[in-house]
Amino acid sequence: MAIVKSKLLKQLSSNYPNFLKKDLEKFTNIIFNEIKRALKRGDRVELRGFGVFYTNIQKQRISRNPKTGEKVNTPEKKTIHFKMSKDLFKKLNYEE
């Protein structure tokens, strides 16, 4: 089961009832937008105890269309990678 932004906001509002929902939504939007901007710049985003987001550049290459076998030029693009922290790894694998 995936967590979506609306469920995250519901959980935040139940954990922090003193904050208005619109303020919590602004807060989460600011965080997600800053992560996006940092990744777009090529910076590394580290959330202690959770993990690290970083980008790699996939070089331009010539690939094939598997259906027709035709050669296709694939342009250079950025990809996002995530590496979880040791703490998160331990919580997922060893704790119950």
C-alpha positions in Angstrom: 0.0 0.0 0.0 1.4 3.4 -1.0 0.9 6.5 1.0 -0.5 9.4 -0.9 -0.2 13.1 0.0 -3.8 13.3 1.3 -3.3 10.4 3.7 0.0 12.0 4.9 -1.9 15.3 5.5 -4.6 13.5 7.5 -2.1 11.8 9.6 -0.2 15.0 10.2 -3.4 16.8 11.2 -4.4 14.1 13.6 -0.9 14.1 15.2 -0.8 17.9 15.3 -4.3 19.1 16.0 -3.2 22.7 16.9 -2.1 23.3 13.3 -4.6 24.2 10.6 -4.9 21.8 7.7 -4.1 24.5 5.1 -0.9 25.3 7.0 0.2 21.7 7.1 -0.5 21.4 3.3 1.6 24.6 2.7 4.4 23.1 4.8 4.4 19.8 2.9 4.3 21.6 -0.4 7.3 23.7 0.6 9.3 20.6 1.5 8.4 18.6 -1.6 9.1 21.7 -3.9 12.5 22.2 -2.2 13.4 18.6 -2.8 12.3 18.9 -6.5 14.4 22.1 -6.9 17.5 20.6 -5.3 17.3 17.4 -7.5 16.7 19.6 -10.6 19.9 21.5 -9.7 21.8 18.2 -9.4 22.1 18.5 -5.6 21.9 15.6 -3.2 19.0 15.6 -0.7 19.7 13.8 2.6 16.9 13.2 5.2 18.6 11.9 8.3 17.2 8.6 9.5 15.3 8.1 6.2 17.6 8.2 3.2 19.3 10.1 0.4 17.8 11.2 -3.0 20.3 11.9 -5.8 20.4 12.2 -9.5 22.4 10.4 -12.2 22.8 11.4 -15.8 21.9 8.7 -18.3 24.1 9.2 -21.4 22.6 9.6 -24.8 22.5 6.3 -26.6 21.0 4.4 -29.5 18.5 1.9 -28.5 16.1 -0.4 -30.4 12.3 -0.5 -30.6 11.7 -4.1 -29.4 8.6 -4.5 -31.6 10.1 -3.4 -34.9 13.8 -3.7 -34.3 14.2 -0.1 -35.5 17.1 2.0 -34.1 15.9 4.9 -31.9 18.0 7.8 -30.6 17.5 8.1 -26.9 18.5 11.6 -25.5 20.5 12.3 -22.3 18.3 12.4 -19.3 18.4 12.6 -15.5 17.2 9.8 -13.3 16.5 9.9 -9.6 17.9 7.3 -7.2 17.1 6.7 -3.5 19.3 5.0 -0.9 17.8 4.3 2.4 19.6 5.0 5.7 21.0 2.3 7.9 18.4 3.2 10.5 15.5 2.7 8.1 17.0 -0.5 6.8 17.2 -1.9 10.4 13.6 -0.9 11.2 12.4 -2.6 8.0 14.3 -5.8 8.4 15.1 -6.5 12.0 12.5 -4.8 14.2 8.9 -6.0 14.6 
